[in-house]
Amino acid sequence: MSEQPKGSLNPLKAVGTVLSAFSGIRRGKDSRDDLKNLRPVQIILAALLCFALLILGLLTLVRSITSQ
């Protein structure tokens, strides 16, 4: 596979990077490759999006449990 130039827009790659970092299953080689191919802004935006979805999911779960 060909590598993308640094800063190319690949939101799925950024989200995958963040989700694997959240779960703690990153390999060192993959982390280095992501640093070469993704801009920090992409990773930060993906992290904020994943964090917001996590909080929204937890709030929905708590509201559904406590409303019974």
Backbone torsions as a table, in degrees:
resi	resn	phi	psi	omega
1	MET	NA	144.4	178.2
2	SER	-85.6	144.3	179.4
3	GLU	-83.6	145.9	178.6
4	GLN	-85.9	149.2	176.9
5	PRO	-66.9	154.1	-178.9
6	LYS	-59.4	133.7	177.4
7	GLY	90.6	1.3	177.8
8	SER	-70.2	144.7	-174.4
9	LEU	-78.1	111.7	176.7
10	ASN	-142.1	81.9	-175.0
11	PRO	-64.3	-32.2	179.3
12	LEU	-67.0	-36.3	176.8
13	LYS	-64.9	-41.0	179.3
14	ALA	-65.9	-42.9	179.2
15	VAL	-65.8	-41.5	177.1
16	GLY	-61.3	-39.5	177.8
17	THR	-62.4	-45.9	-177.9
18	VAL	-67.5	-43.8	-179.4
19	LEU	-64.6	-38.9	177.9
20	SER	-71.0	-30.8	175.3
21	ALA	-70.1	-38.8	176.6
22	PHE	-59.6	-40.8	-176.6
23	SER	-85.3	-13.2	176.0
24	GLY	81.5	28.0	-177.7
25	ILE	-113.4	31.4	-180.0
26	ARG	-82.7	137.7	171.3
27	ARG	-91.8	151.4	-178.6
28	GLY	-59.7	-41.2	-179.8
29	LYS	-63.9	-42.2	179.2
30	ASP	-64.2	-39.6	178.6
31	SER	-63.0	-43.0	178.0
32	ARG	-64.8	-40.5	178.1
33	ASP	-63.5	-39.8	179.1
34	ASP	-66.3	-37.6	177.6
35	LEU	-64.3	-31.1	178.1
36	LYS	-75.4	-33.8	-170.1
37	ASN	-101.6	-19.1	-177.2
38	LEU	-115.8	146.5	175.2
39	ARG	-85.5	152.4	179.3
40	PRO	-58.3	-33.8	179.9
41	VAL	-62.6	-39.6	178.6
42	GLN	-63.0	-42.6	-178.7
43	ILE	-68.6	-40.9	179.8
44	ILE	-64.1	-44.7	179.0
45	LEU	-64.3	-40.8	177.5
46	ALA	-64.8	-39.4	179.0
47	ALA	-65.0	-42.4	178.3
48	LEU	-64.0	-40.7	178.5
49	LEU	-64.2	-46.4	179.2
50	CYS	-64.3	-38.7	178.7
51	PHE	-65.4	-43.1	179.1
52	ALA	-63.2	-40.8	178.1
53	LEU	-66.8	-36.5	176.8
54	LEU	-63.9	-46.8	179.2
55	ILE	-63.8	-42.9	178.3
56	LEU	-61.6	-42.1	178.0
57	GLY	-64.6	-41.3	178.3
58	LEU	-66.3	-41.2	177.9
59	LEU	-63.6	-40.8	177.8
60	THR	-64.2	-42.0	178.3
61	LEU	-62.6	-46.4	-179.3
62	VAL	-64.5	-41.7	179.6
63	ARG	-65.9	-37.3	-179.9
64	SER	-71.0	-33.7	179.1
65	ILE	-73.7	-43.5	-175.6
66	THR	-79.1	-14.0	-178.6
67	SER	-82.6	-8.9	-177.2
68	GLN	-82.2	NA	NA
